[in-house]
Amino acid sequence: MIAQSLLSQNMGHIEICSKLSGRWPLLAESVVPLPGNLPMSAFALRLVPLLLALLLSPLAQAGKTLDAVKARKEVICGVSTGLAGFSASDSKGNWRGLDVDICKAIAAAVVADPGRVRWTPLNAQQRFAALQSGEVDLLSRNTSWTLTRDASLGLHFTGIVFYDGQGFMVAKKSKISSAKQLSNAEVCVQSGTTTEKNLSDYGRAQNLKMKPVVFESFEASLKAFFSGRCQAYTTDATSLAAILQREARNPDDYAILPELISKEPLGPVVRRGDDEWFAVVKWVVNALIEAEELGITQANADAQKASANPAVLRLLGQSEDLGKSLQLDRDWAYRAIRAVGNYGEIYERNLGSASTLKLSRGANRLWSKGGLIYAPPLR
């Protein structure tokens, strides 16, 4: 027994905690607050249950996905088949977008190289099966977090990187200015998405007898809409803006209606039961958000290592070693920020003022600026 071995060495409890901290920092943190003159019998009563809980926990061993990623020195990332602003490849095969940058940040944190990502384009029908089977390490693919997906597919959403909502696009010549005018309209929609169900729910709630025209692929649904097969096209509002900019021959011929008919919180997804990898993906995203709040950017990350702010030093690995808890080194967050910038930089580059989409941040502003983007404390 570990506890018996340590206690039999006649060490004080502070010395025992020092030995524990190198391997299990959180356990040591749980017992260090005890006074130095506490009787050893009382200390043992505190220590033994904690050790038992640790040894019986799946967190005691490294997760298979994290181990595999470290061994192959590459992250396999499931992305969309092409959605501007989120994940799309250019003519040279270079992938860009918010979802792409999340995967690059994870690769930088785990294998110290943002270029060590294998991109796996997946359509809506393929994405969950690819993750469940182990074909990809994670999905970073504009995927909405819902109860049924989170609870019944053997998957975990790691957080929210973009708040969206479903909308409609119509041809201006239709004279339709509100979604409530879509009664009896044929609406093009992609199958295997929350979009299809949201459309049905909205039609029933508003007593609109809309007629879904369902297509398996994103490309087929767009082609049908632009050819005049449907009076409206529906998907996430941000995707509509990207489609208008990148796919419409004449964007001025189309309009996005003002109504949003759903909540679509988008975020990375990993397999359930692999808690170490879940933690890594979750906290890399949180580190990018925290970096924006602390004013750490891709350009100033090196200079910020000399900051007087304890939170900055902690995040950049200059004081406490947060990497131990994630089975990473102390520079994991610094590398992620240097690779892709903070969350605000990622947004502006791919979706905001520096992009072709030029979308307002809206709900995707930091919580301190009236938005919903928020990271739990990194400490």
Secondary structure, DSSP 8 states (H G I E B T S, - for coil): -HHHHHHTTT--HHHHHHHHHTT-HHHHHHHTTS-TT--HHHHHHHHHHHHHHHHHSGGGS--HHHHHHHHHT-EEEEE-S-BTTTBEE-TTS-EESHHHHHHHHHHHHHHS-TT-EEEEE--TTTHHHHHHTTSSSEE-SS-B--HHHHHHSSEEE---SEEE-EEEEEEGGG---SGGG-TT-EEEEESSSHHHHHHHHHHHHTT---EEEEESSHHHHHHHHHTTS-SEEEEEHHHHHHHHHHT-SSGGGEEE-S---S-EEE--EEETT-HHHHHHHHHHHHHHHHHHHHT--TTTTTGGGG-S-HHHHHHTTSSS-THHHHTS-TTHHHHHHHHH--HHHHHHHHTSTTSSS----GGGSBGGGTSSB------
